[in-house]
Amino acid sequence: MTGCWNALIADGGSPGQCAWLNDKFGLSGQIVPKALGRPLSDPDAAKGGRAMKATIRMTRIDVAALERAATG
């Protein structure tokens, strides 16, 4: 995932919020790991809420960090 992200923002691309990016040609895209749903859809609404709050502050999605945020 990191290699794909880095390749897309290389040579003039730019990262955005919540896994969005623009490549060097100006095309926008979003790279979302499959595992993102795990912490966001936790049956405990408080855990899911903490994970969502952490996601919004991220540029590139870090699932391990989201799982840590969810647990408090």
C-alpha positions in Angstrom: 0.0 0.0 0.0 2.8 2.4 0.9 4.6 1.8 -2.4 1.4 2.6 -4.4 0.8 5.7 -2.4 4.4 7.0 -2.8 4.4 6.3 -6.5 1.2 8.2 -7.1 2.3 11.3 -5.2 5.8 11.2 -6.6 7.0 13.8 -9.2 4.5 16.6 -8.3 1.6 14.7 -6.8 0.2 15.7 -3.5 -1.5 14.0 -0.5 -4.9 15.0 0.8 -7.0 14.2 3.8 -8.6 10.8 4.4 -6.4 8.9 1.9 -7.2 11.2 -1.0 -4.4 12.3 -3.3 -3.7 14.0 -6.5 -1.2 12.5 -8.9 1.3 14.5 -11.0 -1.3 14.8 -13.8 -3.9 16.3 -11.5 -6.1 13.2 -11.2 -7.6 12.7 -7.8 -8.0 9.3 -6.2 -8.3 7.6 -2.9 -6.3 4.6 -1.6 -8.3 2.8 1.1 -6.9 -0.4 2.7 -9.4 -3.3 3.0 -8.8 -3.4 6.7 -10.2 0.1 7.2 -13.6 -1.3 7.9 -12.5 -3.4 10.8 -12.0 -0.6 13.4 -14.7 1.7 11.9 -17.4 -0.9 12.1 -16.7 -2.1 15.7 -19.9 -3.1 17.5 -18.9 -0.7 20.3 -20.0 2.7 18.9 -17.5 4.6 21.0 -14.6 2.6 19.6 -15.8 3.1 16.0 -16.2 6.8 16.7 -12.7 7.1 18.0 -11.4 5.3 14.9 -13.4 7.6 12.6 -12.1 10.7 14.4 -8.5 9.4 13.9 -9.2 8.7 10.2 -10.3 12.2 9.6 -7.0 13.6 10.8 -4.9 11.2 8.7 -3.5 11.7 5.2 -2.4 8.2 4.4 -4.6 5.6 6.3 -2.7 3.8 9.1 -4.9 0.9 10.2 -2.7 0.0 13.2 -3.0 3.6 14.4 -6.8 3.4 13.9 -7.0 0.3 16.0 -4.9 1.9 18.8 -7.2 4.9 18.7 -10.3 2.7 18.8 -9.1 1.0 22.0 -8.5 4.4 23.6 
